[in-house]
Amino acid sequence: MYVDLHCHSHYSDGAQTPEYLVSAAFERGLSHLALTDHDCLCGIEQLWRNAPEDANLADKPGWRELNLIAGVEISCDWNGLEIHVVGLLRELNTPALATLLSEQQHQRRQRAAAIVAKLDAIGVSGASDYLAALPATALTRSHIADFLVESGTCKNKQKAFKSHLGRRGKAYVAAKWASLDQAVNAIQATGGIAVLAHPSRYPLTRSKLSRLIGDFSAAGGEAMEVSYANLDPIAKKRLLELASEHSLFYSCGSDFHTLDSQWTALGKYPRLEPSAIKNAIWEHPRWHSIVSAGRSVYAPPSQDSES
């Protein structure tokens, strides 16, 4: 099984359309794809609406199937630190999730407006019009960083965060996210699985990371990403150990955002070793019901298979 359970479209801070992600998934030979935009479901809803209803495609010789899983990545607060929780969802339209995502999007708009006001105050104008022209439902600081680069204010996104958008930046505005418990509970209410995203990327010591994972598990979290882009073997080994200590299933994903990135591509991450497969997320008791609740899309035989 070849899955990518963490990626983004232009409805949040990705650069590509949902349809591009599907096409790329077929090119990479993926069997399952979860679109996990930040705090919104627009991308997966679009893919589900456009999925063909002809189930007979699965029986055509050589045709390839891709299972589309509903997903979301929820920003939440843990002891003053922004943490991301991926939800692999069985249902989309549950009241708890809808309410939470609506509030998250509101907070994003409020923060973006406050950042724009700070930029205007220091003579950096045009951000409001730039953001209004984007297809994104969930506005992120990454969008504003793009504006700062494209407007010539900053040399690159890293410098944009350092000089303007980070905690010590000229236009920094703190976010007001849902709690870890709220995020996990909203995901569980869909019949889904809550997954702690990219744990090694948080600025935490080993002991504090273990405490975060423990709190996540206590809140009802059931899985953790142990393999993702730019993860070195030592860090991966440590994550596997921590996941096992807290009885969490192993999840994998590229966290793909853009073709411009030098360190990631859709489906690109260190694969799980055979010994780890027994604890992979696709062995979770609810995995098959989540996949069944999704959609299947099909592609004709590749030219390689026909030659």
N, C-alpha and C positions, 0 to 999 in steps of 0.2 A: 504494500500500500504506500502510495506516494502522495502526501498531503501538504497543503500550505494553509495553516489555520490562523494567519495573521497578515493582512495586507490592507492597503488603503487606496481609495479612488479620489477623484477630484471633488467628491462631496464632502470630504474633510481635507486633510493636508497632503493627499496624494496628487500626482500630476496627470494621471491617466483616467480614461472613462472606465466604468465597470465592464463594458464590452471588450475593451482592450485587455483587461485582466483575464477574462474568459479565453480570449484568443491566445494570450501568452501562456495560460495554464495548459491548453492543448499542446502548444509547441513544446512545453517542458515535460509533457507526459504525466501531468498530475491526475490523480484519480478523484481527489476531493479538494475543494477550494472554499474557504470561509472569507468573505469580505467583511472586514472589521473596522469600519470607519469610526472616527472619534465621535461618540455621543450622537450618532444619527444612523438611521436605517434606510435612507433614500436610495443608496446604491443597490443594496440587495433587493429592495422592493422593485426597483426598475428591472433588475435581472429576472426576478420571479415573474413579473408581468409579461416579459417578452420571451420567456422560456417556451419552446414549442410543446404542444400538447400531444403530438404524435408519438405515442409510446412504442409504435412499431419500429421506430428508428433503432431501438436497442437490438432488434433482431436482424438488422441488415448486416451482411458479412463485412467485417473490417471496420464498421463504424465504431467510433470511440465515444465513451460516456464520461462526462464530468459531473460529479455530484456537487451542487451548490449548497452550501450551508449558511444559514442566516447567522450573522455575527455582529458584534459591536465592541468597541473598546471604550470603556468608561473611565474618565479621570476621577480620582477620588482622593480624599485627604486621609493621611495616616500620620498622626503626631506632627502635623505641620508640613509634611512632605507629600508632594504629588506622586501618587501611585496609579498605575494603570491596570485595570482588570478587563480581560477579554471575556465576553460572554458568547458561548456557542448556544444558540437559541432553538427551542422547539416551536415556540409560537412568537409571532411578532407583535400582535395587538393586545397585549395584556395591560390593564390599567396601571399597575405599578411601574412597569418599564416606560410606558408612554409618559407618565407624569414625571419620572426622573429625567428622561431625555429632554423633555420640554424645558424643565428647569435648568438643565445643563446648558442647553442651547441659549437660553435667556442669559445665563451668566457669561457665556462666551461673547454674546453681543454687547453686554454691558462692559465687559473688560476691554473688548476691542475699541469701543467708543471712548473709554477712558484713556487708553493708550494713544489713540488718534488725537485726543485733546492735548495730551502732553507733547506729542510731536508737533502739533500746530503751534504750541506755546514756545517751542524752541526753534521755530522757523522751518520745520520740515512739513510741508503741506502736500496734499494730494492723496494721502492714505485712504481717506474716506471714499473717494471716487474709485480708487483701485480695488478696495474690498467689495464695494457694491457691484462691481462688474464680474466678480468671481462666481462660479457655479456652486461654491461651497455652501452647505447648510450649517456646518460646524466651523466657525471661524477660529483659527489658531494663531498663536504668535508666529508660527512658521510663515503664515501668509504675510504678516506684517514685515517679517525679515526679508521675504522675497521683494516686497515693495522697497525696502531700504536699499537693497542691492540694485534693483532695476532703476531706481531713481538716482543712483550714483552717490547716495549718502554713505553707504558702507561698501567695503570691498567684497565681502562675502557674508554668508549667513552666520558663520561662527562669530565674526566681528560684530554683526548686527546684534546678536544676543549679548555679547560682552559689553558693548558700548551703550545699547539702548534698551534691550528687552529683558535681560537677566536681572537678578535681584539687585545688583548695584548699577543697573542701567539708568539712563536719563529718563526713560519713559516706562519704567517698570510699574506694573499694576498687579497686585496679588490676586489670585483666583479664589473663588469660593466654591469648592467642589463638594459633591456628596461624600458622605462618610464611606469607609470601607464596607461596613455592615449594610448600608443602603444599597450600594452597588451589587454586592453579592446577593442580597435578598431579592432585588428586582430581577436578576438573572435567573435565580431559582424559581421565581414565580412563573417563568415561561416554560418550565420543565427543562431548562438548559443547564449547562455546566459552566461554573465560574473558574477562570484560569488566570493566575497571576502572571502578568506580562513581563518579559525581559528583566528578571530580578537582578542580574548583575549590573545593570545600568544605573541603579539607584546609588547615590553617594552614601553608602552605609558600610560600617564595619561588618565583619563576619558575624559577630554576636548580634548586632542590630538587625542584620538581614535575617538571621534565624528567628528573631523575635517577630519581625514582620510576617514571615511565613507562618509562624505559629498563630498569630492573630488572624491572618487570612484563613487558615484552616479552621480556627475556632468560630469564625463568622459563617462558615459553611462552604468555603472554597474547596474545590475538589481536584484541581489540577494546576500545574505550573509549567511555564515554558522552560525547557531545559536545553533547547537547541534552537538557535536563531542566528541571524547574520552576524559576522564579525565576532563570534564567540570562540575564544581560544580553548584548547583541549583541557587545560587545568581548570578553568572556570566551569566548563561543562561538567567535568567530573564532580566538582564541588556541588553544582546544582542538582545533579542526579542524587548525590548523597543527602542533600537537604530535603529534596522531594520525598525520598524514601523514608527519611526520619519522620516526616509529617504525614506519611501515607497518602501522598498526592500522586495522581496520574501524571504522566509525562506528555507535554504538548510541544509542538514544533511549528515554526512559521518563519517566514523571511522578514516580516515587517517591511515589506516592499512599499516604497512611496513614489519613486521617480526613476526614470531611465538615466538621469544624470548622475546618480549615485555610483561611486566607484566600488562600494563594498557590499552591495546587495542586488539581487535580481529575484524575480518571482520564483519561488521554489528552491532558492539557494540557501542552504543551511547545512550544518553537519548532521548527517543522517544518524539515527539511533542504531546502536550496536544490536546484534541479534539477542544478546542477553537482556537488553532493556525492553524488548518488544512486549513482554508479558505485562508490563506496567504502562504501556502506551495508552493514550487517551482513547484510541479506538477499541480498547478492551473495557472501557467504562460501560456499566450496565445500561445507561441511557443513550449511548452513542448511536445505536441503530435507529432508535426512535427519532433522534435529532436529524439524522441523515434522511430518514424516510419522510420527515415533515418538510424537507427542502425540495429542491427541484433538480431535475437532470437535464443537461443539455448535451447535444451530440455533434460530432464532427465527422465528415467522411474520411475514408482511409487516407492516410498520409501518402505522399508520393513515394516515400521510401519503402512503404509496405507494398506498394503496387509494382515496384521495379524488380 
